[in-house]
Amino acid sequence: MPLVATFSIVAVDPRTGEIGVAVQSRFLAVGAVVPWAKAGVGAVATQALGNTTYGPAGLRLLAAGISPEDAIERLTLPDEDRDVRQVGMVSADGRAATFTGPECRAWAGGRIGKNYAVQGNILAGEGVVTAMAESFEKSAESGKELSQRLLDALAAGQAAGGDKRGMQSAALLVVREGWGYAGLNDRYRDLRVDDHPEPIAELQRIYDLHRRIFPHPEIERERKE
């Protein structure tokens, strides 16, 4: 089974209530494996030898009031393959945790901060997650919507070396209750680039297009007022 060698960020915007995940990898269709999020609950990124049950199970634990740190422990302890798992998790209230199994391929690790967690494996070095974290922290007062802050963090990680095997796919998932299509679900931004030589740049292009067609609800309301 190919490892989902990648770098990702899970984060929340406490001002708007948006919760999201952004990810890039030298792995086909990474968006089908790594990102999970639920409005009002939190977000999960599962990678390395990704365990897709961590997504829905992690969100259920968060919904029950379990902290991200304890939720990750509950997911990984009974997992016989936990040594090759990597997971990041953030709750709707901004608590975050990240886990990297000791057998994940170097460089592998993560970093947490207020309202976010970043993590990656088979990276050019620790500088990748450091650059992502610094990008997200510095953009806190930028006025940018969460989606753009997540994409900026991916770009910063790539500029710092990214996945040392190269690039192939990327994905962005941002949720907020009632902000999905026609207000009928929580999938506000759900965009994927499954196979592309420059997946982050292509994801940015798709996001820019999506933003023009589906503007941020708060910005649209301000325009009408």
Order of alpha helices (4+ residues) and beta strands (2+ residues): beta-beta-beta-beta-alpha-alpha-beta-beta-beta-beta-alpha-alpha-beta-beta-alpha-alpha
